Amino acid sequence: MAPRAPRARGRVHLRDFSLSRQEPHDASWRLDIDRVWVDVSLTALLLRRFETVSVDVRGLRAHIHTVTPKTGEPVE
């Protein structure tokens, strides 16, 4: 078996970063990060994919907002 070619990697450093998602029926979450370093695959980015090898985070705060369905409402 032939050896695999090394994957091209790049390092991303972000400060004061927020990542959030709004779910159906107003449930949501948000991550606030003071500093983050991410090693990403540059080859995967060319293929429109995001692949990471490692993530190092400093100062993580998680905010989660859930919604309880009203009586009689269908749950998805």
All heavy atoms as a GROMACS GRO file, in nm:
protein
  617
    1MET      N    1   0.085  -0.117   0.000
    1MET     CA    2   0.000   0.000   0.000
    1MET      C    3   0.090   0.124   0.000
    1MET      O    4   0.183   0.135   0.078
    1MET     CB    5  -0.090  -0.001   0.123
    1MET     CG    6  -0.179   0.121   0.131
    1MET     SD    7  -0.276   0.128   0.282
    1MET     CE    8  -0.409   0.020   0.240
    2ALA      N    9   0.061   0.216  -0.088
    2ALA     CA   10   0.140   0.339  -0.099
    2ALA      C   11   0.110   0.432   0.019
    2ALA      O   12  -0.003   0.436   0.067
    2ALA     CB   13   0.107   0.410  -0.231
    3PRO      N   14   0.212   0.504   0.067
    3PRO     CA   15   0.187   0.598   0.178
    3PRO      C   16   0.094   0.711   0.134
    3PRO      O   17   0.094   0.752   0.017
    3PRO     CB   18   0.325   0.651   0.213
    3PRO     CG   19   0.412   0.619   0.097
    3PRO     CD   20   0.349   0.504   0.023
    4ARG      N   21   0.014   0.758   0.226
    4ARG     CA   22  -0.079   0.867   0.196
    4ARG      C   23  -0.004   1.000   0.191
    4ARG      O   24   0.089   1.022   0.269
    4ARG     CB   25  -0.186   0.875   0.304
    4ARG     CG   26  -0.273   0.752   0.306
    4ARG     CD   27  -0.361   0.750   0.426
    4ARG     NE   28  -0.482   0.824   0.400
    4ARG     CZ   29  -0.574   0.848   0.489
    4ARG    NH1   30  -0.560   0.806   0.612
    4ARG    NH2   31  -0.683   0.914   0.459
    5ALA      N   32  -0.046   1.084   0.101
    5ALA     CA   33   0.014   1.217   0.092
    5ALA      C   34  -0.027   1.300   0.214
    5ALA      O   35  -0.140   1.286   0.262
    5ALA     CB   36  -0.031   1.286  -0.035
    6PRO      N   37   0.063   1.381   0.267
    6PRO     CA   38   0.026   1.463   0.382
    6PRO      C   39  -0.083   1.563   0.344
    6PRO      O   40  -0.084   1.615   0.233
    6PRO     CB   41   0.156   1.535   0.420
    6PRO     CG   42   0.243   1.526   0.300
    6PRO     CD   43   0.199   1.405   0.223
    7ARG      N   44  -0.174   1.585   0.434
    7ARG     CA   45  -0.282   1.680   0.408
    7ARG      C   46  -0.234   1.821   0.441
    7ARG      O   47  -0.166   1.842   0.540
    7ARG     CB   48  -0.404   1.647   0.493
    7ARG     CG   49  -0.468   1.520   0.451
    7ARG     CD   50  -0.596   1.500   0.526
    7ARG     NE   51  -0.662   1.382   0.476
    7ARG     CZ   52  -0.787   1.376   0.441
    7ARG    NH1   53  -0.864   1.481   0.451
    7ARG    NH2   54  -0.840   1.266   0.397
    8ALA      N   55  -0.273   1.914   0.357
    8ALA     CA   56  -0.238   2.053   0.382
    8ALA      C   57  -0.326   2.105   0.495
    8ALA      O   58  -0.447   2.088   0.493
    8ALA     CB   59  -0.260   2.136   0.256
    9ARG      N   60  -0.263   2.167   0.595
    9ARG     CA   61  -0.337   2.219   0.709
    9ARG      C   62  -0.305   2.367   0.728
    9ARG      O   63  -0.197   2.413   0.694
    9ARG     CB   64  -0.299   2.144   0.837
    9ARG     CG   65  -0.343   2.001   0.835
    9ARG     CD   66  -0.316   1.936   0.967
    9ARG     NE   67  -0.352   1.796   0.959
    9ARG     CZ   68  -0.300   1.704   1.036
    9ARG    NH1   69  -0.211   1.736   1.127
    9ARG    NH2   70  -0.338   1.579   1.023
   10GLY      N   71  -0.401   2.435   0.783
   10GLY     CA   72  -0.382   2.576   0.816
   10GLY      C   73  -0.434   2.602   0.956
   10GLY      O   74  -0.522   2.532   1.004
   11ARG      N   75  -0.380   2.703   1.022
   11ARG     CA   76  -0.422   2.736   1.158
   11ARG      C   77  -0.497   2.868   1.154
   11ARG      O   78  -0.452   2.966   1.095
   11ARG     CB   79  -0.302   2.749   1.250
   11ARG     CG   80  -0.344   2.794   1.391
   11ARG     CD   81  -0.244   2.754   1.491
   11ARG     NE   82  -0.284   2.625   1.541
   11ARG     CZ   83  -0.273   2.590   1.668
   11ARG    NH1   84  -0.220   2.670   1.755
   11ARG    NH2   85  -0.313   2.471   1.707
   12VAL      N   86  -0.616   2.868   1.216
   12VAL     CA   87  -0.700   2.986   1.225
   12VAL      C   88  -0.704   3.030   1.371
   12VAL      O   89  -0.722   2.946   1.460
   12VAL     CB   90  -0.843   2.957   1.175
   12VAL    CG1   91  -0.932   3.078   1.191
   12VAL    CG2   92  -0.840   2.909   1.031
   13HIS      N   93  -0.685   3.159   1.396
   13HIS     CA   94  -0.692   3.214   1.531
   13HIS      C   95  -0.799   3.322   1.532
   13HIS      O   96  -0.794   3.416   1.454
   13HIS     CB   97  -0.557   3.273   1.572
   13HIS     CG   98  -0.558   3.335   1.707
   13HIS    ND1   99  -0.480   3.443   1.739
   13HIS    CD2  100  -0.628   3.306   1.819
   13HIS    CE1  101  -0.502   3.477   1.864
   13HIS    NE2  102  -0.592   3.395   1.916
   14LEU      N  103  -0.898   3.306   1.620
   14LEU     CA  104  -1.008   3.402   1.631
   14LEU      C  105  -1.015   3.457   1.773
   14LEU      O  106  -0.987   3.386   1.869
   14LEU     CB  107  -1.142   3.335   1.598
   14LEU     CG  108  -1.153   3.273   1.460
   14LEU    CD1  109  -1.277   3.187   1.451
   14LEU    CD2  110  -1.156   3.380   1.353
   15ARG      N  111  -1.056   3.584   1.784
   15ARG     CA  112  -1.079   3.647   1.914
   15ARG      C  113  -1.221   3.701   1.917
   15ARG      O  114  -1.274   3.746   1.816
   15ARG     CB  115  -0.982   3.764   1.935
   15ARG     CG  116  -0.841   3.722   1.954
   15ARG     CD  117  -0.755   3.842   1.983
   15ARG     NE  118  -0.619   3.797   2.002
   15ARG     CZ  119  -0.518   3.876   2.014
   15ARG    NH1  120  -0.536   4.006   2.007
   15ARG    NH2  121  -0.398   3.827   2.032
   16ASP      N  122  -1.281   3.696   2.037
   16ASP     CA  123  -1.417   3.747   2.057
   16ASP      C  124  -1.512   3.692   1.950
   16ASP      O  125  -1.576   3.766   1.878
   16ASP     CB  126  -1.419   3.900   2.057
   16ASP     CG  127  -1.332   3.957   2.167
   16ASP    OD1  128  -1.330   3.897   2.276
   16ASP    OD2  129  -1.266   4.059   2.144
   17PHE      N  130  -1.521   3.562   1.945
   17PHE     CA  131  -1.596   3.489   1.843
   17PHE      C  132  -1.727   3.437   1.901
   17PHE      O  133  -1.731   3.391   2.014
   17PHE     CB  134  -1.510   3.372   1.794
   17PHE     CG  135  -1.575   3.283   1.694
   17PHE    CD1  136  -1.600   3.327   1.566
   17PHE    CD2  137  -1.610   3.153   1.727
   17PHE    CE1  138  -1.660   3.244   1.472
   17PHE    CE2  139  -1.670   3.069   1.635
   17PHE     CZ  140  -1.693   3.114   1.507
   18SER      N  141  -1.834   3.447   1.826
   18SER     CA  142  -1.964   3.392   1.865
   18SER      C  143  -2.016   3.300   1.755
   18SER      O  144  -2.004   3.332   1.637
   18SER     CB  145  -2.066   3.502   1.889
   18SER     OG  146  -2.036   3.573   2.006
   19LEU      N  147  -2.073   3.189   1.796
   19LEU     CA  148  -2.134   3.094   1.705
   19LEU      C  149  -2.273   3.066   1.759
   19LEU      O  150  -2.289   3.034   1.876
   19LEU     CB  151  -2.052   2.965   1.700
   19LEU     CG  152  -2.100   2.854   1.609
   19LEU    CD1  153  -2.093   2.898   1.463
   19LEU    CD2  154  -2.016   2.729   1.630
   20SER      N  155  -2.376   3.079   1.673
   20SER     CA  156  -2.512   3.061   1.723
   20SER      C  157  -2.598   2.988   1.622
   20SER      O  158  -2.565   2.979   1.503
   20SER     CB  159  -2.575   3.196   1.755
   20SER     OG  160  -2.584   3.276   1.640
   21ARG      N  161  -2.710   2.936   1.673
   21ARG     CA  162  -2.806   2.865   1.588
   21ARG      C  163  -2.946   2.889   1.643
   21ARG      O  164  -2.968   2.878   1.763
   21ARG     CB  165  -2.777   2.717   1.585
   21ARG     CG  166  -2.887   2.640   1.518
   21ARG     CD  167  -2.838   2.535   1.430
   21ARG     NE  168  -2.952   2.462   1.375
   21ARG     CZ  169  -2.960   2.427   1.252
   21ARG    NH1  170  -2.865   2.457   1.170
   21ARG    NH2  171  -3.064   2.360   1.209
   22GLN      N  172  -3.037   2.922   1.556
   22GLN     CA  173  -3.179   2.939   1.590
   22GLN      C  174  -3.253   2.815   1.544
   22GLN      O  175  -3.249   2.780   1.427
   22GLN     CB  176  -3.235   3.063   1.522
   22GLN     CG  177  -3.379   3.092   1.553
   22GLN     CD  178  -3.395   3.154   1.691
   22GLN    OE1  179  -3.313   3.233   1.734
   22GLN    NE2  180  -3.502   3.118   1.759
   23GLU      N  181  -3.317   2.747   1.636
   23GLU     CA  182  -3.391   2.625   1.606
   23GLU      C  183  -3.538   2.659   1.582
   23GLU      O  184  -3.583   2.769   1.617
   23GLU     CB  185  -3.380   2.527   1.724
   23GLU     CG  186  -3.238   2.485   1.756
   23GLU     CD  187  -3.175   2.395   1.651
   23GLU    OE1  188  -3.249   2.332   1.574
   23GLU    OE2  189  -3.052   2.388   1.646
   24PRO      N  190  -3.614   2.565   1.527
   24PRO     CA  191  -3.758   2.589   1.511
   24PRO      C  192  -3.824   2.618   1.645
   24PRO      O  193  -3.779   2.572   1.748
   24PRO     CB  194  -3.810   2.457   1.452
   24PRO     CG  195  -3.691   2.391   1.393
   24PRO     CD  196  -3.573   2.437   1.474
   25HIS      N  197  -3.930   2.696   1.642
   25HIS     CA  198  -4.008   2.731   1.761
   25HIS      C  199  -3.926   2.812   1.861
   25HIS      O  200  -3.945   2.801   1.982
   25HIS     CB  201  -4.067   2.606   1.828
   25HIS     CG  202  -4.150   2.524   1.736
   25HIS    ND1  203  -4.272   2.569   1.685
   25HIS    CD2  204  -4.130   2.403   1.681
   25HIS    CE1  205  -4.322   2.477   1.605
   25HIS    NE2  206  -4.238   2.376   1.600
   26ASP      N  207  -3.830   2.891   1.814
   26ASP     CA  208  -3.754   2.988   1.894
   26ASP      C  209  -3.654   2.929   1.992
   26ASP      O  210  -3.600   3.001   2.075
   26ASP     CB  211  -3.848   3.084   1.967
   26ASP     CG  212  -3.927   3.170   1.870
   26ASP    OD1  213  -3.870   3.208   1.766
   26ASP    OD2  214  -4.044   3.198   1.898
   27ALA      N  215  -3.629   2.800   1.991
   27ALA     CA  216  -3.520   2.746   2.072
   27ALA      C  217  -3.389   2.789   2.006
   27ALA      O  218  -3.380   2.798   1.884
   27ALA     CB  219  -3.528   2.594   2.079
   28SER      N  220  -3.287   2.819   2.086
   28SER     CA  221  -3.162   2.865   2.028
   28SER      C  222  -3.045   2.834   2.122
   28SER      O  223  -3.064   2.806   2.239
   28SER     CB  224  -3.167   3.015   2.001
   28SER     OG  225  -3.182   3.087   2.121
   29TRP      N  226  -2.925   2.841   2.066
   29TRP     CA  227  -2.804   2.831   2.147
   29TRP      C  228  -2.698   2.924   2.089
   29TRP      O  229  -2.703   2.962   1.972
   29TRP     CB  230  -2.752   2.687   2.156
   29TRP     CG  231  -2.722   2.620   2.025
   29TRP    CD1  232  -2.803   2.536   1.957
   29TRP    CD2  233  -2.602   2.631   1.947
   29TRP    NE1  234  -2.742   2.494   1.841
   29TRP    CE2  235  -2.618   2.550   1.833
   29TRP    CE3  236  -2.482   2.701   1.962
   29TRP    CZ2  237  -2.519   2.538   1.736
   29TRP    CZ3  238  -2.384   2.688   1.865
   29TRP    CH2  239  -2.403   2.607   1.754
   30ARG      N  240  -2.604   2.964   2.174
   30ARG     CA  241  -2.496   3.052   2.132
   30ARG      C  242  -2.370   3.018   2.212
   30ARG      O  243  -2.379   2.996   2.333
   30ARG     CB  244  -2.533   3.198   2.153
   30ARG     CG  245  -2.428   3.294   2.098
   30ARG     CD  246  -2.467   3.440   2.118
   30ARG     NE  247  -2.435   3.479   2.254
   30ARG     CZ  248  -2.521   3.536   2.339
   30ARG    NH1  249  -2.644   3.562   2.301
   30ARG    NH2  250  -2.484   3.569   2.460
   31LEU      N  251  -2.258   3.013   2.145
   31LEU     CA  252  -2.129   2.996   2.211
   31LEU      C  253  -2.052   3.126   2.195
   31LEU      O  254  -2.034   3.175   2.083
   31LEU     CB  255  -2.049   2.882   2.147
   31LEU     CG  256  -2.112   2.743   2.151
   31LEU    CD1  257  -2.023   2.645   2.076
   31LEU    CD2  258  -2.134   2.698   2.294
   32ASP      N  259  -2.008   3.184   2.306
   32ASP     CA  260  -1.921   3.301   2.304
   32ASP      C  261  -1.782   3.256   2.347
   32ASP      O  262  -1.766   3.193   2.453
   32ASP     CB  263  -1.973   3.409   2.401
   32ASP     CG  264  -2.106   3.466   2.358
   32ASP    OD1  265  -2.130   3.473   2.236
   32ASP    OD2  266  -2.185   3.505   2.446
   33ILE      N  267  -1.683   3.286   2.265
   33ILE     CA  268  -1.547   3.237   2.288
   33ILE      C  269  -1.452   3.356   2.286
   33ILE      O  270  -1.452   3.436   2.192
   33ILE     CB  271  -1.507   3.136   2.178
   33ILE    CG1  272  -1.608   3.020   2.174
   33ILE    CG2  273  -1.367   3.085   2.200
   33ILE    CD1  274  -1.594   2.930   2.054
   34ASP      N  275  -1.369   3.367   2.391
   34ASP     CA  276  -1.271   3.475   2.396
   34ASP      C  277  -1.161   3.455   2.292
   34ASP      O  278  -1.129   3.546   2.217
   34ASP     CB  279  -1.208   3.485   2.535
   34ASP     CG  280  -1.307   3.532   2.641
   34ASP    OD1  281  -1.408   3.596   2.605
   34ASP    OD2  282  -1.285   3.502   2.760
   35ARG      N  283  -1.103   3.335   2.289
   35ARG     CA  284  -0.998   3.303   2.191
   35ARG      C  285  -1.010   3.158   2.150
   35ARG      O  286  -1.037   3.071   2.232
   35ARG     CB  287  -0.859   3.326   2.252
   35ARG     CG  288  -0.834   3.471   2.289
   35ARG     CD  289  -0.701   3.488   2.352
   35ARG     NE  290  -0.601   3.489   2.245
   35ARG     CZ  291  -0.476   3.526   2.263
   35ARG    NH1  292  -0.433   3.562   2.381
   35ARG    NH2  293  -0.392   3.525   2.162
   36VAL      N  294  -0.988   3.131   2.022
   36VAL     CA  295  -0.991   2.994   1.972
   36VAL      C  296  -0.887   2.977   1.862
   36VAL      O  297  -0.865   3.067   1.782
   36VAL     CB  298  -1.133   2.956   1.922
   36VAL    CG1  299  -1.178   3.043   1.807
   36VAL    CG2  300  -1.139   2.808   1.882
   37TRP      N  301  -0.819   2.863   1.865
   37TRP     CA  302  -0.725   2.824   1.761
   37TRP      C  303  -0.777   2.695   1.700
   37TRP      O  304  -0.809   2.601   1.770
   37TRP     CB  305  -0.585   2.797   1.818
   37TRP     CG  306  -0.519   2.917   1.876
   37TRP    CD1  307  -0.429   3.000   1.815
   37TRP    CD2  308  -0.536   2.969   2.009
   37TRP    NE1  309  -0.390   3.099   1.901
   37TRP    CE2  310  -0.454   3.082   2.021
   37TRP    CE3  311  -0.612   2.932   2.119
   37TRP    CZ2  312  -0.446   3.157   2.137
   37TRP    CZ3  313  -0.605   3.007   2.235
   37TRP    CH2  314  -0.522   3.117   2.243
   38VAL      N  315  -0.787   2.692   1.568
   38VAL     CA  316  -0.841   2.576   1.497
   38VAL      C  317  -0.744   2.536   1.387
   38VAL      O  318  -0.702   2.619   1.307
   38VAL     CB  319  -0.979   2.608   1.435
   38VAL    CG1  320  -1.037   2.486   1.367
   38VAL    CG2  321  -1.074   2.664   1.538
   39ASP      N  322  -0.706   2.407   1.384
   39ASP     CA  323  -0.627   2.353   1.274
   39ASP      C  324  -0.724   2.293   1.174
   39ASP      O  325  -0.798   2.200   1.207
   39ASP     CB  326  -0.530   2.246   1.324
   39ASP     CG  327  -0.418   2.306   1.407
   39ASP    OD1  328  -0.373   2.418   1.373
   39ASP    OD2  329  -0.376   2.242   1.504
   40VAL      N  330  -0.728   2.348   1.053
   40VAL     CA  331  -0.825   2.304   0.953
   40VAL      C  332  -0.753   2.241   0.834
   40VAL      O  333  -0.638   2.269   0.806
   40VAL     CB  334  -0.914   2.422   0.902
   40VAL    CG1  335  -0.996   2.478   1.014
   40VAL    CG2  336  -0.831   2.529   0.837
   41SER      N  337  -0.826   2.155   0.763
   41SER     CA  338  -0.777   2.093   0.642
   41SER      C  339  -0.802   2.187   0.524
   41SER      O  340  -0.917   2.215   0.490
   41SER     CB  341  -0.848   1.959   0.618
   41SER     OG  342  -0.823   1.915   0.487
   42LEU      N  343  -0.696   2.235   0.462
   42LEU     CA  344  -0.710   2.323   0.346
   42LEU      C  345  -0.761   2.245   0.225
   42LEU      O  346  -0.836   2.298   0.144
   42LEU     CB  347  -0.577   2.389   0.314
   42LEU     CG  348  -0.520   2.478   0.427
   42LEU    CD1  349  -0.384   2.531   0.388
   42LEU    CD2  350  -0.615   2.589   0.463
   43THR      N  351  -0.723   2.118   0.216
   43THR     CA  352  -0.771   2.033   0.108
   43THR      C  353  -0.923   2.019   0.115
   43THR      O  354  -0.992   2.028   0.013
   43THR     CB  355  -0.706   1.894   0.116
   43THR    OG1  356  -0.564   1.911   0.125
   43THR    CG2  357  -0.741   1.809  -0.003
   44ALA      N  358  -0.976   1.998   0.234
   44ALA     CA  359  -1.121   1.985   0.251
   44ALA      C  360  -1.192   2.115   0.213
   44ALA      O  361  -1.301   2.112   0.154
   44ALA     CB  362  -1.156   1.945   0.394
   45LEU      N  363  -1.132   2.229   0.246
   45LEU     CA  364  -1.195   2.357   0.210
   45LEU      C  365  -1.211   2.371   0.059
   45LEU      O  366  -1.311   2.426   0.012
   45LEU     CB  367  -1.113   2.474   0.265
   45LEU     CG  368  -1.116   2.494   0.416
   45LEU    CD1  369  -1.023   2.610   0.456
   45LEU    CD2  370  -1.256   2.518   0.467
   46LEU      N  371  -1.115   2.320  -0.017
   46LEU     CA  372  -1.126   2.323  -0.163
   46LEU      C  373  -1.246   2.241  -0.211
   46LEU      O  374  -1.303   2.268  -0.316
   46LEU     CB  375  -0.999   2.271  -0.229
   46LEU     CG  376  -0.876   2.361  -0.215
   46LEU    CD1  377  -0.752   2.290  -0.268
   46LEU    CD2  378  -0.898   2.492  -0.287
   47LEU      N  379  -1.283   2.140  -0.131
   47LEU     CA  380  -1.398   2.055  -0.164
   47LEU      C  381  -1.526   2.104  -0.096
   47LEU      O  382  -1.625   2.032  -0.091
   47LEU     CB  383  -1.368   1.911  -0.123
   47LEU     CG  384  -1.247   1.849  -0.190
   47LEU    CD1  385  -1.214   1.714  -0.126
   47LEU    CD2  386  -1.269   1.834  -0.338
   48ARG      N  387  -1.520   2.227  -0.042
   48ARG     CA  388  -1.634   2.291   0.026
   48ARG      C  389  -1.680   2.214   0.150
   48ARG      O  390  -1.797   2.205   0.182
   48ARG     CB  391  -1.750   2.311  -0.070
   48ARG     CG  392  -1.711   2.398  -0.189
   48ARG     CD  393  -1.825   2.416  -0.284
   48ARG     NE  394  -1.934   2.488  -0.219
   48ARG     CZ  395  -1.973   2.610  -0.247
   48ARG    NH1  396  -1.912   2.675  -0.343
   48ARG    NH2  397  -2.072   2.666  -0.184
   49ARG      N  398  -1.581   2.157   0.222
   49ARG     CA  399  -1.607   2.088   0.349
   49ARG      C  400  -1.520   2.153   0.456
   49ARG      O  401  -1.413   2.207   0.427
   49ARG     CB  402  -1.568   1.940   0.340
   49ARG     CG  403  -1.656   1.859   0.251
   49ARG     CD  404  -1.627   1.711   0.264
   49ARG     NE  405  -1.486   1.683   0.284
   49ARG     CZ  406  -1.414   1.599   0.211
   49ARG    NH1  407  -1.469   1.533   0.113
   49ARG    NH2  408  -1.287   1.580   0.236
   50PHE      N  409  -1.567   2.146   0.579
   50PHE     CA  410  -1.488   2.197   0.692
   50PHE      C  411  -1.447   2.080   0.778
   50PHE      O  412  -1.531   2.010   0.834
   50PHE     CB  413  -1.570   2.297   0.774
   50PHE     CG  414  -1.493   2.354   0.890
   50PHE    CD1  415  -1.403   2.457   0.870
   50PHE    CD2  416  -1.512   2.305   1.018
   50PHE    CE1  417  -1.331   2.509   0.975
   50PHE    CE2  418  -1.441   2.357   1.124
   50PHE     CZ  419  -1.351   2.459   1.102
   51GLU      N  420  -1.318   2.052   0.783
   51GLU     CA  421  -1.264   1.944   0.866
   51GLU      C  422  -1.158   2.004   0.956
   51GLU      O  423  -1.073   2.080   0.911
   51GLU     CB  424  -1.201   1.835   0.780
   51GLU     CG  425  -1.299   1.760   0.694
   51GLU     CD  426  -1.232   1.654   0.607
   51GLU    OE1  427  -1.111   1.628   0.626
   51GLU    OE2  428  -1.300   1.600   0.519
   52THR      N  429  -1.164   1.967   1.083
   52THR     CA  430  -1.066   2.017   1.178
   52THR      C  431  -0.994   1.902   1.246
   52THR      O  432  -1.053   1.796   1.268
   52THR     CB  433  -1.131   2.110   1.282
   52THR    OG1  434  -1.030   2.158   1.370
   52THR    CG2  435  -1.238   2.040   1.361
   53VAL      N  436  -0.869   1.923   1.276
   53VAL     CA  437  -0.788   1.824   1.344
   53VAL      C  438  -0.788   1.854   1.495
   53VAL      O  439  -0.796   1.763   1.576
   53VAL     CB  440  -0.644   1.824   1.289
   53VAL    CG1  441  -0.555   1.729   1.365
   53VAL    CG2  442  -0.645   1.792   1.141
   54SER      N  443  -0.782   1.981   1.529
   54SER     CA  444  -0.782   2.018   1.671
   54SER      C  445  -0.845   2.155   1.690
   54SER      O  446  -0.843   2.239   1.601
   54SER     CB  447  -0.640   2.018   1.727
   54SER     OG  448  -0.564   2.122   1.668
   55VAL      N  449  -0.901   2.174   1.810
   55VAL     CA  450  -0.961   2.302   1.849
   55VAL      C  451  -0.915   2.330   1.991
   55VAL      O  452  -0.931   2.247   2.080
   55VAL     CB  453  -1.116   2.296   1.844
   55VAL    CG1  454  -1.177   2.426   1.891
   55VAL    CG2  455  -1.164   2.261   1.705
   56ASP      N  456  -0.858   2.448   2.014
   56ASP     CA  457  -0.812   2.490   2.146
   56ASP      C  458  -0.887   2.618   2.181
   56ASP      O  459  -0.879   2.717   2.107
   56ASP     CB  460  -0.661   2.514   2.145
   56ASP     CG  461  -0.606   2.546   2.282
   56ASP    OD1  462  -0.675   2.522   2.383
   56ASP    OD2  463  -0.492   2.596   2.288
   57VAL      N  464  -0.964   2.616   2.291
   57VAL     CA  465  -1.053   2.726   2.326
   57VAL      C  466  -1.014   2.784   2.462
   57VAL      O  467  -0.984   2.710   2.555
   57VAL     CB  468  -1.199   2.678   2.331
   57VAL    CG1  469  -1.292   2.786   2.380
   57VAL    CG2  470  -1.243   2.629   2.194
   58ARG      N  471  -1.020   2.917   2.474
   58ARG     CA  472  -1.001   2.987   2.602
   58ARG      C  473  -1.120   3.079   2.622
   58ARG      O  474  -1.153   3.159   2.535
   58ARG     CB  475  -0.873   3.072   2.600
   58ARG     CG  476  -0.746   2.995   2.577
   58ARG     CD  477  -0.708   2.915   2.701
   58ARG     NE  478  -0.576   2.860   2.689
   58ARG     CZ  479  -0.550   2.735   2.651
   58ARG    NH1  480  -0.648   2.656   2.618
   58ARG    NH2  481  -0.427   2.690   2.645
   59GLY      N  482  -1.187   3.067   2.736
   59GLY     CA  483  -1.299   3.155   2.769
   59GLY      C  484  -1.426   3.120   2.694
   59GLY      O  485  -1.473   3.200   2.614
   60LEU      N  486  -1.483   3.004   2.722
   60LEU     CA  487  -1.604   2.958   2.654
   60LEU      C  488  -1.725   2.980   2.744
   60LEU      O  489  -1.725   2.943   2.861
   60LEU     CB  490  -1.593   2.810   2.620
   60LEU     CG  491  -1.719   2.742   2.567
   60LEU    CD1  492  -1.757   2.800   2.432
   60LEU    CD2  493  -1.698   2.592   2.558
   61ARG      N  494  -1.829   3.043   2.687
   61ARG     CA  495  -1.957   3.059   2.756
   61ARG      C  496  -2.066   3.006   2.664
   61ARG      O  497  -2.070   3.041   2.546
   61ARG     CB  498  -1.982   3.207   2.788
   61ARG     CG  499  -1.889   3.259   2.897
   61ARG     CD  500  -1.893   3.410   2.910
   61ARG     NE  501  -1.864   3.482   2.787
   61ARG     CZ  502  -1.741   3.496   2.733
   61ARG    NH1  503  -1.637   3.442   2.789
   61ARG    NH2  504  -1.724   3.566   2.623
   62ALA      N  505  -2.153   2.921   2.719
   62ALA     CA  506  -2.262   2.862   2.641
   62ALA      C  507  -2.394   2.918   2.690
   62ALA      O  508  -2.419   2.926   2.810
   62ALA     CB  509  -2.260   2.710   2.654
   63HIS      N  510  -2.479   2.958   2.596
   63HIS     CA  511  -2.613   3.010   2.626
   63HIS      C  512  -2.712   2.920   2.552
   63HIS      O  513  -2.704   2.908   2.429
   63HIS     CB  514  -2.628   3.154   2.577
   63HIS     CG  515  -2.520   3.244   2.625
   63HIS    ND1  516  -2.528   3.313   2.742
   63HIS    CD2  517  -2.400   3.275   2.570
   63HIS    CE1  518  -2.418   3.385   2.759
   63HIS    NE2  519  -2.338   3.363   2.655
   64ILE      N  520  -2.804   2.860   2.626
   64ILE     CA  521  -2.902   2.770   2.566
   64ILE      C  522  -3.041   2.817   2.607
   64ILE      O  523  -3.069   2.838   2.725
   64ILE     CB  524  -2.880   2.625   2.612
   64ILE    CG1  525  -2.739   2.580   2.574
   64ILE    CG2  526  -2.986   2.533   2.553
   64ILE    CD1  527  -2.697   2.449   2.632
   65HIS      N  528  -3.127   2.837   2.508
   65HIS     CA  529  -3.264   2.880   2.531
   65HIS      C  530  -3.356   2.775   2.471
   65HIS      O  531  -3.355   2.753   2.351
   65HIS     CB  532  -3.289   3.017   2.466
   65HIS     CG  533  -3.431   3.061   2.474
   65HIS    ND1  534  -3.488   3.105   2.591
   65HIS    CD2  535  -3.528   3.068   2.381
   65HIS    CE1  536  -3.615   3.136   2.569
   65HIS    NE2  537  -3.640   3.115   2.441
   66THR      N  538  -3.432   2.708   2.558
   66THR     CA  539  -3.526   2.607   2.510
   66THR      C  540  -3.668   2.660   2.525
   66THR      O  541  -3.694   2.749   2.605
   66THR     CB  542  -3.512   2.475   2.588
   66THR    OG1  543  -3.538   2.502   2.725
   66THR    CG2  544  -3.374   2.417   2.572
   67VAL      N  545  -3.755   2.602   2.449
   67VAL     CA  546  -3.896   2.642   2.452
   67VAL      C  547  -3.979   2.517   2.479
   67VAL      O  548  -3.963   2.415   2.412
   67VAL     CB  549  -3.938   2.705   2.317
   67VAL    CG1  550  -4.086   2.737   2.318
   67VAL    CG2  551  -3.856   2.829   2.290
   68THR      N  552  -4.066   2.526   2.577
   68THR     CA  553  -4.158   2.416   2.607
   68THR      C  554  -4.285   2.437   2.525
   68THR      O  555  -4.345   2.544   2.531
   68THR     CB  556  -4.193   2.415   2.757
   68THR    OG1  557  -4.073   2.408   2.832
   68THR    CG2  558  -4.283   2.297   2.790
   69PRO      N  559  -4.324   2.337   2.445
   69PRO     CA  560  -4.445   2.352   2.364
   69PRO      C  561  -4.569   2.374   2.452
   69PRO      O  562  -4.578   2.319   2.562
   69PRO     CB  563  -4.456   2.221   2.287
   69PRO     CG  564  -4.326   2.152   2.305
   69PRO     CD  565  -4.260   2.209   2.426
   70LYS      N  566  -4.660   2.454   2.403
   70LYS     CA  567  -4.787   2.474   2.474
   70LYS      C  568  -4.869   2.347   2.465
   70LYS      O  569  -4.853   2.266   2.374
   70LYS     CB  570  -4.863   2.590   2.411
   70LYS     CG  571  -4.792   2.723   2.423
   70LYS     CD  572  -4.870   2.831   2.352
   70LYS     CE  573  -4.792   2.961   2.355
   70LYS     NZ  574  -4.853   3.065   2.273
   71THR      N  575  -4.959   2.329   2.559
   71THR     CA  576  -5.044   2.213   2.561
   71THR      C  577  -5.122   2.203   2.431
   71THR      O  578  -5.180   2.302   2.384
   71THR     CB  579  -5.144   2.221   2.679
   71THR    OG1  580  -5.068   2.240   2.799
   71THR    CG2  581  -5.228   2.097   2.690
   72GLY      N  582  -5.119   2.085   2.370
   72GLY     CA  583  -5.191   2.063   2.246
   72GLY      C  584  -5.110   2.092   2.120
   72GLY      O  585  -5.153   2.061   2.011
   73GLU      N  586  -4.991   2.156   2.134
   73GLU     CA  587  -4.907   2.182   2.018
   73GLU      C  588  -4.832   2.057   1.979
   73GLU      O  589  -4.783   1.984   2.065
   73GLU     CB  590  -4.804   2.291   2.049
   73GLU     CG  591  -4.847   2.429   2.014
   73GLU     CD  592  -4.732   2.529   2.029
   73GLU    OE1  593  -4.615   2.490   2.048
   73GLU    OE2  594  -4.760   2.648   2.025
   74PRO      N  595  -4.822   2.029   1.850
   74PRO     CA  596  -4.743   1.911   1.808
   74PRO      C  597  -4.594   1.936   1.834
   74PRO      O  598  -4.546   2.048   1.824
   74PRO     CB  599  -4.772   1.900   1.658
   74PRO     CG  600  -4.816   2.035   1.617
   74PRO     CD  601  -4.880   2.099   1.739
   75VAL      N  602  -4.525   1.831   1.871
   75VAL     CA  603  -4.380   1.837   1.894
   75VAL      C  604  -4.312   1.779   1.773
   75VAL      O  605  -4.343   1.668   1.730
   75VAL     CB  606  -4.341   1.759   2.022
   75VAL    CG1  607  -4.192   1.764   2.042
   75VAL    CG2  608  -4.415   1.815   2.143
   76GLU      N  609  -4.216   1.853   1.717
   76GLU     CA  610  -4.143   1.804   1.597
   76GLU      C  611  -4.023   1.724   1.638
   76GLU      O  612  -3.961   1.744   1.734
   76GLU     CB  613  -4.099   1.923   1.512
   76GLU     CG  614  -4.216   1.991   1.449
   76GLU     CD  615  -4.173   2.106   1.359
   76GLU    OE1  616  -4.054   2.114   1.323
   76GLU    OE2  617  -4.257   2.188   1.325
   0.00000   0.00000   0.00000
